[in-house]
Amino acid sequence: MGAGDALQRTLDRARSLVREGSTLSFRQSITLRLYTPAGDLVQSLSLEGEIRFPDAQRYKLREEWSGSALESGIDADELSLVTLDGGKSAYIRSGRLEREFGVGGWLYLREVQGKAQYLDFLQLLESTVGRVLEVKEGERETVDGRPCRRLLISPDFREMLEQQLDDDPLLRERLQGAEEVPEILEARSEVWVDEMDYLPLRVYSMMLLEIKESGERFEVEMRADFHSFGAELRPPLDAPAVYTVVELP
């Protein structure tokens, strides 16, 4: 089976997981690096948790800001989330929110602006692949002890940029004021698929942009690992038994 056929089979397997209401566990990291004449800024997100298709997740998230553009050096926050209804219902536990609302424990946000932070497994896979211009076979590798085919994907870079802007509000905000269309210096995507059942075990993408007008560069890097497909989630993935309803300002 060629690389292109293997990629299509992997997409079909991912879609069937969603249709069947399966489960999986995941780890994801997203890093946005901004290099500007005034200083550098790095935003790092790391998530680890579980998904029950079609629309429920629980995970822990850590967000960290660093770089010479920050006066305080490093700013970080950690929180736990349970999201239901595709991210429309969000139960959050965070020290920062506890201090803001004066209430401890789980908080239920009655009005979520858009959606809570939410990993859309199928959309992530499809957007990483994008409109494929070419698929090549990389060296065989092992992920979590499972032999994998590593598929090297050359996507439509402009489409990949538009998708990245949709996924990352911070990047879109930084680019909105630019009169010049950013130049894509480098972009690539990779998918690691199980040799036996073609489940996607790892997804990676990166993009390096430059705005010559301002001298700013942006690097966006994402990696997601998936495992424990179809495993029973313990405890069951439901809303917390005890929570406080809060209204967003």
GROMACS elastic network, one bead per residue, 0.5 to 0.9 nm:
[ bonds ]
;  ai    aj funct       b0    kb
    1     4     6  0.82594   500
    1     5     6  0.61683   500
    1     6     6  0.64019   500
    2     5     6  0.53368   500
    2     6     6  0.61811   500
    2     7     6  0.87421   500
    2   136     6  0.87452   500
    2   137     6  0.81917   500
    3     6     6  0.50325   500
    3     7     6  0.62264   500
    3     8     6  0.87433   500
    3   135     6  0.60011   500
    3   136     6  0.59019   500
    3   137     6  0.57083   500
    3   149     6  0.86733   500
    3   150     6  0.89055   500
    3   151     6  0.65326   500
    3   152     6  0.86478   500
    4     7     6  0.51799   500
    4     8     6  0.63621   500
    4     9     6  0.86846   500
    4   134     6  0.80144   500
    4   135     6  0.57228   500
    4   136     6  0.77174   500
    4   137     6  0.89592   500
    4   151     6  0.85430   500
    5     8     6  0.51170   500
    5     9     6  0.61252   500
    5    10     6  0.85934   500
    6     9     6  0.50905   500
    6    10     6  0.61973   500
    6    11     6  0.87705   500
    6   149     6  0.86261   500
    6   151     6  0.83321   500
    6   193     6  0.81625   500
    6   198     6  0.73026   500
    7    10     6  0.50738   500
    7    11     6  0.63697   500
    7    12     6  0.87287   500
    7   129     6  0.87642   500
    7   135     6  0.81558   500
    7   151     6  0.73387   500
    7   191     6  0.81489   500
    7   193     6  0.81621   500
    7   198     6  0.84295   500
    8    11     6  0.51329   500
    8    12     6  0.62575   500
    8    13     6  0.86682   500
    9    12     6  0.50470   500
    9    13     6  0.61922   500
    9    14     6  0.86878   500
    9   198     6  0.67231   500
    9   199     6  0.87567   500
   10    13     6  0.50427   500
   10    14     6  0.62363   500
   10    15     6  0.86993   500
   10   193     6  0.69554   500
   10   194     6  0.88654   500
   10   197     6  0.85388   500
   10   198     6  0.51939   500
   10   199     6  0.58605   500
   10   200     6  0.62643   500
   11    14     6  0.51039   500
   11    15     6  0.62671   500
   11    16     6  0.86785   500
   11   122     6  0.82598   500
   11   125     6  0.76049   500
   11   126     6  0.74493   500
   11   198     6  0.88609   500
   11   199     6  0.85743   500
   11   200     6  0.82215   500
   12    15     6  0.51576   500
   12    16     6  0.62358   500
   12    17     6  0.87716   500
   13    16     6  0.51262   500
   13    17     6  0.63589   500
   13    18     6  0.89541   500
   13   197     6  0.84194   500
   13   198     6  0.70139   500
   13   199     6  0.63292   500
   13   200     6  0.83136   500
   14    17     6  0.51867   500
   14    18     6  0.66613   500
   14    19     6  0.89082   500
   14   121     6  0.82965   500
   14   122     6  0.65608   500
   14   125     6  0.83179   500
   14   199     6  0.69795   500
   14   200     6  0.73905   500
   15    18     6  0.52830   500
   15    19     6  0.63323   500
   15    20     6  0.86967   500
   15   122     6  0.68227   500
   16    20     6  0.60113   500
   16    21     6  0.86136   500
   16    22     6  0.87370   500
   17    20     6  0.52221   500
   17    21     6  0.63311   500
   17    22     6  0.53538   500
   17    23     6  0.77920   500
   17    53     6  0.77025   500
   17   229     6  0.86439   500
   17   230     6  0.85037   500
   18    21     6  0.53300   500
   18    22     6  0.63052   500
   18    23     6  0.85212   500
   18    52     6  0.87094   500
   18    53     6  0.54577   500
   18    54     6  0.57764   500
   18   121     6  0.87434   500
   18   122     6  0.77480   500
   19    22     6  0.78366   500
   19    53     6  0.77755   500
   19    54     6  0.74012   500
   20    53     6  0.77904   500
   20    54     6  0.85330   500
   21    52     6  0.66495   500
   21    54     6  0.57766   500
   21   230     6  0.89396   500
   22    51     6  0.83658   500
   22    52     6  0.61086   500
   22    53     6  0.56100   500
   22    54     6  0.80332   500
   22   229     6  0.72387   500
   22   230     6  0.52669   500
   22   231     6  0.81641   500
   23    50     6  0.73414   500
   23    51     6  0.54965   500
   23    53     6  0.61526   500
   23   228     6  0.77274   500
   23   229     6  0.56651   500
   23   231     6  0.62015   500
   23   232     6  0.74445   500
   23   233     6  0.76624   500
   24    49     6  0.87491   500
   24    50     6  0.57969   500
   24    51     6  0.54597   500
   24    52     6  0.69171   500
   24    53     6  0.86778   500
   24   226     6  0.67541   500
   24   227     6  0.59566   500
   24   228     6  0.52413   500
   24   230     6  0.60400   500
   24   231     6  0.66968   500
   24   232     6  0.89312   500
   24   233     6  0.86286   500
   25    48     6  0.77464   500
   25    49     6  0.57160   500
   25    51     6  0.61970   500
   25   225     6  0.83993   500
   25   226     6  0.57925   500
   25   227     6  0.53455   500
   25   228     6  0.57400   500
   25   229     6  0.70738   500
   25   231     6  0.85918   500
   26    47     6  0.79069   500
   26    48     6  0.57145   500
   26    49     6  0.55628   500
   26    50     6  0.60514   500
   26    51     6  0.78416   500
   26    59     6  0.88920   500
   26   224     6  0.69304   500
   26   225     6  0.55226   500
   26   227     6  0.63129   500
   26   228     6  0.85211   500
   27    46     6  0.74671   500
   27    47     6  0.56743   500
   27    49     6  0.66931   500
   27    50     6  0.88480   500
   27   223     6  0.82344   500
   27   224     6  0.55998   500
   27   225     6  0.52093   500
   27   226     6  0.67232   500
   27   227     6  0.88838   500
   28    45     6  0.80102   500
   28    46     6  0.56611   500
   28    47     6  0.51030   500
   28    48     6  0.64349   500
   28   119     6  0.87290   500
   28   222     6  0.74051   500
   28   223     6  0.56784   500
   28   225     6  0.63809   500
   28   226     6  0.87672   500
   29    44     6  0.72939   500
   29    45     6  0.55749   500
   29    47     6  0.64038   500
   29    48     6  0.88677   500
   29   221     6  0.81355   500
   29   222     6  0.57375   500
   29   223     6  0.54222   500
   29   224     6  0.64576   500
   30    43     6  0.81008   500
   30    44     6  0.57981   500
   30    45     6  0.50672   500
   30    46     6  0.64803   500
   30    47     6  0.88105   500
   30   220     6  0.74423   500
   30   221     6  0.57794   500
   30   223     6  0.66781   500
   30   224     6  0.86662   500
   31    42     6  0.70433   500
   31    43     6  0.57218   500
   31    45     6  0.63773   500
   31    46     6  0.87067   500
   31   219     6  0.79094   500
   31   220     6  0.58294   500
   31   221     6  0.52067   500
   31   222     6  0.64655   500
   32    41     6  0.81823   500
   32    42     6  0.57160   500
   32    43     6  0.51672   500
   32    44     6  0.65383   500
   32    45     6  0.88343   500
   32   170     6  0.88345   500
   32   171     6  0.80073   500
   32   218     6  0.70969   500
   32   219     6  0.57472   500
   32   221     6  0.65407   500
   32   222     6  0.88358   500
   33    40     6  0.73886   500
   33    41     6  0.59179   500
   33    43     6  0.65303   500
   33    44     6  0.85781   500
   33   217     6  0.80537   500
   33   218     6  0.56697   500
   33   219     6  0.50521   500
   33   220     6  0.64996   500
   33   221     6  0.85686   500
   34    39     6  0.83813   500
   34    40     6  0.56032   500
   34    41     6  0.51045   500
   34    42     6  0.62705   500
   34    43     6  0.85908   500
   34   216     6  0.71071   500
   34   217     6  0.58628   500
   34   219     6  0.66465   500
   34   220     6  0.88992   500
   35    38     6  0.83423   500
   35    39     6  0.64816   500
   35    41     6  0.66960   500
   35    42     6  0.87038   500
   35   215     6  0.83038   500
   35   216     6  0.55737   500
   35   217     6  0.50417   500
   35   218     6  0.63874   500
   35   219     6  0.84507   500
   36    39     6  0.52512   500
   36    40     6  0.58371   500
   36    41     6  0.82686   500
   36    69     6  0.89151   500
   36   214     6  0.79437   500
   36   215     6  0.64102   500
   36   217     6  0.66324   500
   36   218     6  0.88170   500
   37    40     6  0.80147   500
   37   214     6  0.81749   500
   37   215     6  0.67243   500
   37   216     6  0.70381   500
   38    68     6  0.85940   500
   38    69     6  0.69336   500
   39    67     6  0.73896   500
   39    68     6  0.53082   500
   39    70     6  0.84425   500
   40    66     6  0.82880   500
   40    67     6  0.51368   500
   40    68     6  0.52678   500
   40    69     6  0.53296   500
   40    70     6  0.82909   500
   41    65     6  0.71825   500
   41    66     6  0.59299   500
   41    68     6  0.66105   500
   41    69     6  0.57065   500
   41    70     6  0.71634   500
   42    64     6  0.79959   500
   42    65     6  0.56244   500
   42    66     6  0.52065   500
   42    67     6  0.57748   500
   43    63     6  0.72689   500
   43    64     6  0.58485   500
   43    66     6  0.67639   500
   43    67     6  0.88462   500
   44    62     6  0.79807   500
   44    63     6  0.56977   500
   44    64     6  0.51516   500
   44    65     6  0.64561   500
   44    66     6  0.84635   500
   45    61     6  0.70226   500
   45    62     6  0.57605   500
   45    64     6  0.66003   500
   46    60     6  0.81481   500
   46    61     6  0.56496   500
   46    62     6  0.53286   500
   46    63     6  0.66926   500
   46    64     6  0.88582   500
   47    59     6  0.64173   500
   47    60     6  0.56452   500
   47    62     6  0.66652   500
   47    63     6  0.89572   500
   47   119     6  0.89562   500
   48    58     6  0.84668   500
   48    59     6  0.52923   500
   48    60     6  0.55527   500
   48    61     6  0.68247   500
   49    57     6  0.72956   500
   49    58     6  0.55564   500
   49    60     6  0.63799   500
   49    61     6  0.88207   500
   50    56     6  0.85298   500
   50    57     6  0.56655   500
   50    58     6  0.55848   500
   50    59     6  0.63392   500
   50   233     6  0.78277   500
   50   237     6  0.84385   500
   51    54     6  0.83498   500
   51    55     6  0.77733   500
   51    56     6  0.58677   500
   51    58     6  0.67775   500
   51    59     6  0.86751   500
   51   119     6  0.86939   500
   51   121     6  0.86629   500
   51   233     6  0.88235   500
   51   237     6  0.82774   500
   52    55     6  0.65578   500
   52    56     6  0.51774   500
   52    57     6  0.62017   500
   52    58     6  0.89799   500
   52   233     6  0.82856   500
   52   237     6  0.73227   500
   53    56     6  0.62574   500
   53    57     6  0.83510   500
   54    85     6  0.84454   500
   54    86     6  0.75016   500
   55    83     6  0.79336   500
   55    84     6  0.58740   500
   55    85     6  0.52548   500
   55    87     6  0.73178   500
   55   120     6  0.87301   500
   56    82     6  0.75408   500
   56    83     6  0.56879   500
   56    85     6  0.64575   500
   56    86     6  0.63207   500
   56    87     6  0.76182   500
   56   237     6  0.71594   500
   56   238     6  0.79391   500
   57    81     6  0.79684   500
   57    82     6  0.57346   500
   57    83     6  0.52680   500
   57    84     6  0.66310   500
   57    86     6  0.83978   500
   57    87     6  0.82979   500
   57   118     6  0.77996   500
   57   119     6  0.81775   500
   57   237     6  0.71468   500
   57   238     6  0.87678   500
   58    80     6  0.75585   500
   58    81     6  0.55323   500
   58    83     6  0.62845   500
   58    84     6  0.87887   500
   58   237     6  0.71186   500
   58   238     6  0.87548   500
   59    79     6  0.86280   500
   59    80     6  0.59033   500
   59    81     6  0.55684   500
   59    82     6  0.67242   500
   59    83     6  0.88202   500
   60    78     6  0.73561   500
   60    79     6  0.58292   500
   60    81     6  0.62967   500
   61    77     6  0.82872   500
   61    78     6  0.57217   500
   61    79     6  0.54001   500
   61    80     6  0.61818   500
   61    81     6  0.77033   500
   62    76     6  0.72123   500
   62    77     6  0.57950   500
   62    79     6  0.65341   500
   62    80     6  0.88369   500
   63    75     6  0.82952   500
   63    76     6  0.55510   500
   63    77     6  0.53373   500
   63    78     6  0.63876   500
   63    79     6  0.87012   500
   64    74     6  0.70299   500
   64    75     6  0.56825   500
   64    77     6  0.65312   500
   64    78     6  0.86992   500
   65    70     6  0.79917   500
   65    73     6  0.82047   500
   65    74     6  0.55897   500
   65    75     6  0.50574   500
   65    76     6  0.62187   500
   66    69     6  0.78872   500
   66    70     6  0.64517   500
   66    72     6  0.86353   500
   66    73     6  0.58745   500
   66    75     6  0.65961   500
   66    76     6  0.86800   500
   67    70     6  0.58197   500
   67    71     6  0.88470   500
   67    73     6  0.65574   500
   67    74     6  0.73705   500
   68    71     6  0.73920   500
   68    73     6  0.70504   500
   69    73     6  0.82304   500
   70    73     6  0.53719   500
   70    74     6  0.71968   500
   70    75     6  0.84762   500
   71    74     6  0.85107   500
   72    75     6  0.71927   500
   77    94     6  0.79900   500
   77    95     6  0.81452   500
   77    96     6  0.73369   500
   78    93     6  0.88430   500
   78    94     6  0.65016   500
   78    95     6  0.77230   500
   78    96     6  0.84543   500
   79    92     6  0.68582   500
   79    93     6  0.55576   500
   79    95     6  0.74425   500
   79    96     6  0.85589   500
   80    91     6  0.82163   500
   80    92     6  0.57250   500
   80    93     6  0.50935   500
   80    94     6  0.66184   500
   80   106     6  0.88138   500
   81    90     6  0.68192   500
   81    91     6  0.55608   500
   81    93     6  0.64585   500
   81    94     6  0.87909   500
   81   106     6  0.87999   500
   81   116     6  0.89440   500
   81   117     6  0.87115   500
   82    87     6  0.86788   500
   82    89     6  0.82092   500
   82    90     6  0.59119   500
   82    91     6  0.50850   500
   82    92     6  0.66266   500
   82   237     6  0.80901   500
   82   238     6  0.77008   500
   82   239     6  0.67359   500
   82   240     6  0.79203   500
   83    86     6  0.69381   500
   83    87     6  0.50109   500
   83    88     6  0.71606   500
   83    89     6  0.55775   500
   83    91     6  0.63371   500
   83    92     6  0.85409   500
   83   116     6  0.72752   500
   83   117     6  0.84446   500
   83   118     6  0.73977   500
   83   238     6  0.88249   500
   83   239     6  0.81003   500
   84    87     6  0.54597   500
   84    88     6  0.64704   500
   84    89     6  0.51127   500
   84    90     6  0.66018   500
   84    91     6  0.85995   500
   84   238     6  0.79253   500
   84   239     6  0.77712   500
   85    88     6  0.54167   500
   85    89     6  0.60150   500
   85    90     6  0.88859   500
   86    89     6  0.76327   500
   86   115     6  0.79264   500
   86   116     6  0.88438   500
   86   118     6  0.76189   500
   86   120     6  0.83536   500
   87    90     6  0.64072   500
   87   112     6  0.86105   500
   87   114     6  0.85630   500
   87   115     6  0.50945   500
   87   116     6  0.51837   500
   87   117     6  0.71197   500
   87   118     6  0.58455   500
   87   119     6  0.88585   500
   88   111     6  0.84897   500
   88   112     6  0.64446   500
   88   113     6  0.86536   500
   88   114     6  0.73651   500
   88   115     6  0.52286   500
   88   116     6  0.66068   500
   89   108     6  0.77160   500
   89   109     6  0.71538   500
   89   110     6  0.74658   500
   89   111     6  0.83133   500
   89   112     6  0.71813   500
   89   115     6  0.79573   500
   89   116     6  0.76193   500
   90   107     6  0.82513   500
   90   108     6  0.59714   500
   90   109     6  0.58109   500
   90   110     6  0.80092   500
   90   112     6  0.73702   500
   90   115     6  0.83426   500
   90   116     6  0.62814   500
   90   117     6  0.89132   500
   90   239     6  0.88490   500
   91   106     6  0.62407   500
   91   107     6  0.54568   500
   91   109     6  0.64656   500
   91   239     6  0.72388   500
   91   240     6  0.75346   500
   91   243     6  0.78567   500
   92    97     6  0.84142   500
   92   105     6  0.84850   500
   92   106     6  0.55995   500
   92   107     6  0.52074   500
   92   108     6  0.64724   500
   92   109     6  0.76908   500
   93    96     6  0.88901   500
   93    97     6  0.74544   500
   93    98     6  0.76747   500
   93   104     6  0.80528   500
   93   105     6  0.60220   500
   93   107     6  0.61738   500
   93   108     6  0.89885   500
   94    97     6  0.52433   500
   94    98     6  0.60876   500
   94    99     6  0.86586   500
   94   104     6  0.85367   500
   94   105     6  0.80572   500
   94   106     6  0.80528   500
   94   107     6  0.85767   500
   95    99     6  0.62653   500
   95   100     6  0.86286   500
   95   104     6  0.80425   500
   95   105     6  0.89661   500
   96    99     6  0.52969   500
   96   100     6  0.62725   500
   96   101     6  0.88266   500
   97   101     6  0.60218   500
   97   102     6  0.79237   500
   97   103     6  0.81343   500
   97   104     6  0.85553   500
   97   107     6  0.83929   500
   98   101     6  0.54205   500
   98   102     6  0.53487   500
   98   103     6  0.51155   500
   98   104     6  0.52240   500
   98   105     6  0.75125   500
   98   106     6  0.88633   500
   98   107     6  0.83325   500
   99   102     6  0.50945   500
   99   103     6  0.71863   500
   99   104     6  0.81381   500
  100   103     6  0.81597   500
  101   104     6  0.84537   500
  101   246     6  0.79046   500
  103   106     6  0.86332   500
  103   107     6  0.79785   500
  103   244     6  0.76757   500
  104   107     6  0.78471   500
  104   243     6  0.89832   500
  104   244     6  0.84284   500
  105   242     6  0.80737   500
  105   243     6  0.66854   500
  105   244     6  0.77287   500
  106   240     6  0.72527   500
  106   242     6  0.69639   500
  106   244     6  0.63355   500
  106   245     6  0.88163   500
  107   242     6  0.89516   500
  107   243     6  0.54111   500
  107   245     6  0.59099   500
  107   246     6  0.65790   500
  108   111     6  0.89877   500
  108   243     6  0.63507   500
  108   244     6  0.58202   500
  108   246     6  0.60813   500
  108   247     6  0.85455   500
  109   112     6  0.61641   500
  109   244     6  0.86539   500
  109   245     6  0.62652   500
  109   246     6  0.55126   500
  109   247     6  0.62316   500
  109   248     6  0.68780   500
  110   245     6  0.65478   500
  110   246     6  0.62911   500
  110   247     6  0.57789   500
  110   248     6  0.74285   500
  111   114     6  0.88480   500
  111   246     6  0.85913   500
  111   247     6  0.65259   500
  111   248     6  0.63348   500
  112   115     6  0.58734   500
  112   116     6  0.65304   500
  112   248     6  0.77455   500
  113   116     6  0.74918   500
  113   248     6  0.88692   500
  115   118     6  0.73308   500
  119   122     6  0.89655   500
  119   123     6  0.85792   500
  119   124     6  0.75471   500
  120   123     6  0.53542   500
  120   124     6  0.58437   500
  120   125     6  0.85803   500
  121   124     6  0.52097   500
  121   125     6  0.63384   500
  121   126     6  0.87396   500
  122   125     6  0.51966   500
  122   126     6  0.61407   500
  122   127     6  0.84672   500
  123   126     6  0.51091   500
  123   127     6  0.58258   500
  123   128     6  0.83136   500
  124   127     6  0.52975   500
  124   128     6  0.60486   500
  124   129     6  0.86158   500
  124   203     6  0.85252   500
  125   128     6  0.52608   500
  125   129     6  0.63592   500
  125   130     6  0.85579   500
  125   191     6  0.85257   500
  125   200     6  0.84765   500
  125   203     6  0.71192   500
  126   129     6  0.51657   500
  126   130     6  0.58912   500
  126   131     6  0.89105   500
  127   131     6  0.83794   500
  127   159     6  0.89250   500
  127   160     6  0.72335   500
  127   163     6  0.67062   500
  127   164     6  0.85668   500
  128   153     6  0.88088   500
  128   155     6  0.81217   500
  128   160     6  0.75186   500
  128   163     6  0.87947   500
  128   188     6  0.88830   500
  128   189     6  0.61786   500
  128   190     6  0.79495   500
  128   191     6  0.85321   500
  128   203     6  0.75428   500
  128   204     6  0.75618   500
  128   205     6  0.64392   500
  129   132     6  0.62897   500
  129   153     6  0.68162   500
  129   154     6  0.82396   500
  129   155     6  0.64156   500
  129   160     6  0.86346   500
  129   189     6  0.68073   500
  129   190     6  0.80452   500
  129   191     6  0.82940   500
  130   133     6  0.89839   500
  130   154     6  0.89786   500
  130   155     6  0.57330   500
  130   156     6  0.67567   500
  130   157     6  0.87806   500
  130   159     6  0.70134   500
  130   160     6  0.64189   500
  130   163     6  0.85671   500
  131   154     6  0.86662   500
  131   155     6  0.55229   500
  131   156     6  0.54659   500
  131   157     6  0.88019   500
  131   159     6  0.73058   500
  131   160     6  0.82434   500
  132   135     6  0.71328   500
  132   153     6  0.67977   500
  132   154     6  0.60860   500
  132   156     6  0.63618   500
  133   153     6  0.76830   500
  133   154     6  0.54889   500
  133   155     6  0.53697   500
  133   156     6  0.63179   500
  134   152     6  0.82907   500
  134   153     6  0.59897   500
  134   154     6  0.50865   500
  134   155     6  0.70960   500
  135   151     6  0.65801   500
  135   152     6  0.56768   500
  135   154     6  0.63208   500
  135   155     6  0.87119   500
  136   150     6  0.85953   500
  136   151     6  0.58797   500
  136   152     6  0.50392   500
  136   153     6  0.64995   500
  136   154     6  0.83948   500
  137   140     6  0.85000   500
  137   149     6  0.73538   500
  137   150     6  0.61754   500
  137   151     6  0.50641   500
  137   152     6  0.60788   500
  137   153     6  0.88871   500
  138   141     6  0.87110   500
  138   149     6  0.71838   500
  138   150     6  0.50065   500
  138   151     6  0.58007   500
  138   152     6  0.61987   500
  139   149     6  0.72440   500
  139   150     6  0.62852   500
  139   151     6  0.87144   500
  140   147     6  0.71706   500
  140   148     6  0.58553   500
  140   149     6  0.51681   500
  140   150     6  0.60486   500
  141   146     6  0.83617   500
  141   147     6  0.59939   500
  141   148     6  0.53054   500
  141   149     6  0.66256   500
  141   150     6  0.68418   500
  141   192     6  0.81318   500
  142   145     6  0.55926   500
  142   146     6  0.52420   500
  142   148     6  0.55510   500
  142   149     6  0.85667   500
  142   192     6  0.89271   500
  142   194     6  0.88833   500
  143   146     6  0.52523   500
  143   147     6  0.66042   500
  143   148     6  0.67284   500
  143   192     6  0.79777   500
  143   194     6  0.84862   500
  143   201     6  0.70272   500
  143   202     6  0.78005   500
  143   225     6  0.88199   500
  144   147     6  0.85775   500
  144   201     6  0.86178   500
  144   227     6  0.82049   500
  146   194     6  0.66664   500
  146   195     6  0.80529   500
  146   201     6  0.89065   500
  147   193     6  0.84372   500
  147   194     6  0.61553   500
  147   195     6  0.59750   500
  147   196     6  0.81602   500
  148   192     6  0.58568   500
  148   193     6  0.52036   500
  148   195     6  0.50226   500
  148   196     6  0.83355   500
  148   198     6  0.84846   500
  148   201     6  0.81535   500
  149   191     6  0.82234   500
  149   192     6  0.56546   500
  149   193     6  0.53291   500
  149   194     6  0.64599   500
  149   195     6  0.59045   500
  149   198     6  0.86774   500
  150   190     6  0.69480   500
  150   191     6  0.59009   500
  150   193     6  0.65450   500
  151   189     6  0.85249   500
  151   190     6  0.55893   500
  151   191     6  0.51993   500
  151   192     6  0.61975   500
  151   193     6  0.77453   500
  152   188     6  0.77995   500
  152   189     6  0.63593   500
  152   191     6  0.68664   500
  152   192     6  0.89326   500
  153   188     6  0.65724   500
  153   189     6  0.52063   500
  153   190     6  0.57062   500
  153   191     6  0.78379   500
  154   157     6  0.81274   500
  154   187     6  0.80867   500
  154   188     6  0.61017   500
  154   189     6  0.67471   500
  154   190     6  0.87749   500
  155   158     6  0.86926   500
  155   159     6  0.79191   500
  155   160     6  0.69328   500
  155   187     6  0.81945   500
  155   188     6  0.71349   500
  155   189     6  0.73092   500
  156   159     6  0.54191   500
  156   160     6  0.61385   500
  156   161     6  0.87666   500
  157   161     6  0.61526   500
  157   162     6  0.87351   500
  157   184     6  0.74285   500
  157   186     6  0.87538   500
  157   187     6  0.67647   500
  157   188     6  0.84838   500
  157   207     6  0.87466   500
  158   161     6  0.50635   500
  158   162     6  0.63823   500
  158   163     6  0.86963   500
  158   184     6  0.82331   500
  159   162     6  0.51609   500
  159   163     6  0.62514   500
  159   164     6  0.85932   500
  160   163     6  0.51468   500
  160   164     6  0.61335   500
  160   165     6  0.86912   500
  160   187     6  0.84174   500
  160   207     6  0.85667   500
  161   165     6  0.61952   500
  161   166     6  0.86611   500
  161   184     6  0.83199   500
  161   207     6  0.79598   500
  162   165     6  0.51364   500
  162   166     6  0.63396   500
  162   167     6  0.87412   500
  163   166     6  0.50768   500
  163   167     6  0.62570   500
  163   168     6  0.86670   500
  164   167     6  0.50315   500
  164   168     6  0.59851   500
  164   169     6  0.89381   500
  164   171     6  0.81610   500
  164   172     6  0.85245   500
  164   207     6  0.88527   500
  164   220     6  0.84025   500
  165   168     6  0.52211   500
  165   169     6  0.65299   500
  165   170     6  0.83698   500
  165   171     6  0.62228   500
  165   172     6  0.51528   500
  165   173     6  0.88725   500
  166   169     6  0.67543   500
  166   172     6  0.75419   500
  167   171     6  0.88562   500
  167   172     6  0.89104   500
  168   171     6  0.55302   500
  168   172     6  0.65424   500
  168   173     6  0.88189   500
  169   172     6  0.50722   500
  169   173     6  0.60431   500
  169   174     6  0.86407   500
  170   173     6  0.50955   500
  170   174     6  0.62884   500
  170   175     6  0.87410   500
  171   174     6  0.51799   500
  171   175     6  0.62816   500
  171   176     6  0.86630   500
  171   218     6  0.80763   500
  171   220     6  0.87938   500
  172   175     6  0.51738   500
  172   176     6  0.59940   500
  173   176     6  0.53702   500
  173   177     6  0.76112   500
  174   177     6  0.67026   500
  174   178     6  0.78470   500
  175   178     6  0.53619   500
  175   179     6  0.86493   500
  175   181     6  0.85366   500
  175   182     6  0.79875   500
  175   211     6  0.87122   500
  176   179     6  0.80475   500
  178   181     6  0.72296   500
  178   182     6  0.82535   500
  178   211     6  0.77556   500
  178   213     6  0.80303   500
  178   214     6  0.80356   500
  179   213     6  0.80737   500
  180   183     6  0.87425   500
  180   211     6  0.66366   500
  180   212     6  0.78116   500
  180   213     6  0.66037   500
  180   214     6  0.89423   500
  181   210     6  0.89239   500
  181   211     6  0.70890   500
  182   209     6  0.60176   500
  182   210     6  0.53791   500
  182   212     6  0.76949   500
  182   217     6  0.89063   500
  183   208     6  0.85315   500
  183   209     6  0.55383   500
  183   210     6  0.52164   500
  183   211     6  0.63965   500
  183   212     6  0.80385   500
  184   187     6  0.71571   500
  184   207     6  0.72731   500
  184   208     6  0.60354   500
  184   210     6  0.66083   500
  185   207     6  0.77138   500
  185   208     6  0.54705   500
  185   209     6  0.56188   500
  185   210     6  0.69275   500
  186   206     6  0.78775   500
  186   207     6  0.56521   500
  186   208     6  0.51113   500
  186   209     6  0.72986   500
  187   205     6  0.74887   500
  187   206     6  0.55402   500
  187   208     6  0.63498   500
  187   209     6  0.87971   500
  188   204     6  0.82700   500
  188   205     6  0.57064   500
  188   206     6  0.56861   500
  188   207     6  0.67569   500
  189   203     6  0.76366   500
  189   204     6  0.56277   500
  189   206     6  0.66748   500
  189   207     6  0.89638   500
  190   202     6  0.81474   500
  190   203     6  0.59174   500
  190   204     6  0.51315   500
  190   205     6  0.63734   500
  191   200     6  0.68635   500
  191   201     6  0.77054   500
  191   202     6  0.57770   500
  191   204     6  0.64309   500
  191   205     6  0.88449   500
  192   198     6  0.88806   500
  192   199     6  0.85576   500
  192   200     6  0.59625   500
  192   201     6  0.56352   500
  192   202     6  0.50034   500
  192   203     6  0.64843   500
  192   204     6  0.86959   500
  193   196     6  0.86749   500
  193   197     6  0.81367   500
  193   198     6  0.51008   500
  193   199     6  0.54796   500
  193   201     6  0.56234   500
  193   202     6  0.72093   500
  194   197     6  0.57242   500
  194   199     6  0.53421   500
  194   200     6  0.65316   500
  194   201     6  0.66658   500
  195   198     6  0.57927   500
  195   199     6  0.83046   500
  196   199     6  0.83158   500
  198   201     6  0.86696   500
  199   226     6  0.89239   500
  199   229     6  0.86601   500
  200   203     6  0.73559   500
  200   225     6  0.83839   500
  200   226     6  0.70648   500
  200   227     6  0.88203   500
  201   224     6  0.82527   500
  201   225     6  0.56381   500
  201   227     6  0.64628   500
  202   223     6  0.72263   500
  202   224     6  0.56161   500
  202   226     6  0.61797   500
  202   227     6  0.89879   500
  203   222     6  0.79882   500
  203   223     6  0.56616   500
  203   224     6  0.52397   500
  203   225     6  0.65852   500
  203   226     6  0.86195   500
  204   221     6  0.76937   500
  204   222     6  0.56454   500
  204   224     6  0.65785   500
  204   225     6  0.88771   500
  205   220     6  0.81362   500
  205   221     6  0.59119   500
  205   222     6  0.53635   500
  205   223     6  0.66692   500
  206   219     6  0.72260   500
  206   220     6  0.54820   500
  206   222     6  0.63311   500
  206   223     6  0.88073   500
  207   218     6  0.80043   500
  207   219     6  0.57019   500
  207   220     6  0.53006   500
  207   221     6  0.66440   500
  208   217     6  0.72168   500
  208   218     6  0.57389   500
  208   220     6  0.65554   500
  208   221     6  0.87260   500
  209   216     6  0.84025   500
  209   217     6  0.55656   500
  209   218     6  0.50388   500
  209   219     6  0.63281   500
  209   220     6  0.85663   500
  210   213     6  0.88809   500
  210   214     6  0.87988   500
  210   215     6  0.71711   500
  210   216     6  0.58771   500
  210   218     6  0.63509   500
  210   219     6  0.88513   500
  211   214     6  0.58303   500
  211   215     6  0.57728   500
  211   216     6  0.54040   500
  211   217     6  0.63786   500
  211   218     6  0.85970   500
  212   216     6  0.69038   500
  212   217     6  0.84418   500
  213   216     6  0.80207   500
  214   217     6  0.89127   500
  226   229     6  0.77739   500
  228   231     6  0.55373   500
  228   232     6  0.89082   500
  230   233     6  0.88907   500
  232   235     6  0.87045   500
  232   236     6  0.80254   500
  233   236     6  0.53429   500
  233   237     6  0.67459   500
  234   237     6  0.76147   500
  235   238     6  0.85684   500
  237   240     6  0.89329   500
  238   241     6  0.84477   500
  239   242     6  0.85300   500
  239   243     6  0.87674   500
  240   243     6  0.64729   500
